């Protein structure tokens, strides 16, 4: 097997507070287990950050939510667009939701985030 022939695209990790705040200024797509925030960025590789607030649960629960979201993001890596930053804000429901549902929700949230305004066919008055 050749190196890099079968790999998923590399996701850049968001580590700085400013990157998270920048993504929060972009578009949002809410789902049962998480909220996805995204905005166009200057870096070539897509950036991805995770956050779970303390109100969600104790430390092991928050870490488990983060791990599940990280694996879902890895499974959907091809759906993340280059030159965009994303933040997944985890919710408590991520603990009990089926993993396949989380992946489906993440794919639909990414589609919603990148949909053109007015593309759904409905118009607002």
Protein Blocks (a to p, Z undefined) as FASTA:
>chain_A
ZZhklcccdddddfbfklmmmmmmmccdddfkbccdddddfbfbdcddddddfklpcfkl
mmmmmmmmmmmmmmmmmmpcghiacdddddfklmmpcfklmmmmmmmmmmmmmpcehklo
pacZZ
